[in-house]
Amino acid sequence: MSSAQTKRFVVVVDFVIKDEHVEKFRSAMIANAAASVSDEPGCTVFDVCVAPANPKHIHLYEVYDTKADFDYHLKTEHFLSFNQLTTPWVADKRVQTFDLAGQA
């Protein structure tokens, strides 16, 4: 990434999902990720990952062109609906943000 390019904004989220909601959460999260990439021009990557040894642990890796694009994501109808539906299913959630330093 050249210095003339805008820094990209990365969001990493780790969830622990309550046992009885794992499959429903995973399905809803994949739909939310797909809508984010297809409907939000500033969202370029939205990977949903599951820990092989612990399917209750779901990890997200999201890349946005700018922080403003992420802020927009948080206001979209698909995110707000997803968040309202799934919040009761979550045992733990940790969010971290980064500036993308480079890509291979």
TIVEX-925068 format. One line per 8 residues: number of its first residue (from 1); for each residue x negated, y negated, z of C-alpha. Coordinates in nm, 2 decimals, padded with zeros to 4 digits, m for minus. Each point is the difference from the previous one (the first is absolute). Layout:
N
NUM> X Y Z | ...
//
This chain:
104
1> 00.00 00.00 00.00 | m00.15 m00.33 m00.10 | m00.01 m00.29 00.24 | 00.24 m00.18 m00.24 | 00.27 00.26 00.06 | 00.24 m00.03 00.28 | m00.06 00.23 00.29 | 00.25 00.29 00.02
9> 00.19 00.07 00.32 | 00.01 00.35 00.14 | 00.24 00.14 00.26 | m00.06 00.32 00.18 | 00.29 00.15 00.21 | m00.01 00.31 00.22 | 00.32 00.14 00.11 | 00.09 00.29 00.24
17> 00.35 00.12 m00.08 | 00.23 00.17 00.24 | 00.03 00.37 m00.07 | 00.36 00.01 m00.11 | m00.05 m00.28 m00.26 | m00.32 00.09 m00.18 | 00.15 00.11 m00.33 | 00.25 m00.28 m00.01
25> m00.26 m00.26 00.08 | m00.24 00.14 m00.26 | 00.27 m00.01 m00.27 | 00.10 m00.35 00.09 | m00.36 m00.12 00.01 | m00.08 00.14 m00.34 | 00.31 m00.18 m00.14 | m00.10 m00.32 00.16
33> m00.36 00.03 m00.14 | 00.13 00.07 m00.35 | 00.23 m00.31 00.02 | m00.28 m00.21 00.12 | m00.23 00.09 m00.28 | 00.27 m00.02 m00.27 | 00.19 m00.31 00.12 | m00.27 m00.22 00.15
41> m00.26 m00.14 m00.24 | m00.25 m00.07 00.28 | 00.00 00.36 00.13 | m00.25 00.20 m00.19 | m00.06 00.31 00.22 | 00.23 00.16 00.26 | m00.12 00.35 00.10 | 00.19 00.21 00.24
49> m00.23 00.26 00.17 | 00.08 00.28 00.24 | m00.25 00.15 00.24 | m00.03 00.37 m00.09 | m00.03 00.12 00.36 | 00.27 m00.23 00.13 | 00.29 m00.08 m00.24 | 00.14 m00.24 00.26
57> m00.30 m00.23 m00.08 | 00.07 m00.21 m00.31 | m00.26 m00.25 m00.12 | 00.07 m00.27 m00.25 | m00.26 m00.18 m00.22 | 00.15 m00.31 m00.17 | m00.18 m00.25 m00.23 | 00.15 m00.34 m00.08
65> m00.15 m00.27 m00.22 | 00.04 m00.25 00.28 | 00.12 m00.02 00.36 | 00.30 m00.20 m00.14 | 00.09 00.30 m00.21 | 00.01 00.21 00.32 | 00.20 m00.26 00.18 | 00.25 00.02 m00.29
73> 00.01 00.38 00.03 | 00.11 m00.04 00.36 | 00.31 m00.20 m00.12 | 00.11 00.23 m00.28 | 00.33 00.18 00.03 | m00.15 00.34 m00.05 | m00.25 m00.05 00.28 | 00.26 m00.15 00.24
81> 00.24 00.29 m00.06 | m00.28 00.25 00.04 | m00.12 m00.16 00.32 | 00.34 m00.02 00.16 | 00.07 00.37 m00.09 | m00.33 00.14 00.12 | m00.10 m00.20 00.30 | 00.19 00.23 00.24
89> m00.19 00.30 m00.15 | m00.35 m00.14 00.08 | m00.18 00.10 00.32 | m00.31 m00.22 m00.07 | m00.10 m00.25 m00.26 | m00.33 m00.18 m00.05 | m00.07 m00.26 m00.27 | m00.34 m00.13 m00.11
97> m00.08 m00.25 m00.27 | m00.32 m00.05 m00.20 | m00.14 m00.20 m00.29 | m00.11 00.24 m00.28 | m00.38 m00.04 m00.02 | m00.05 00.21 m00.32 | 00.12 00.29 m00.21 | m00.19 00.27 m00.17
//
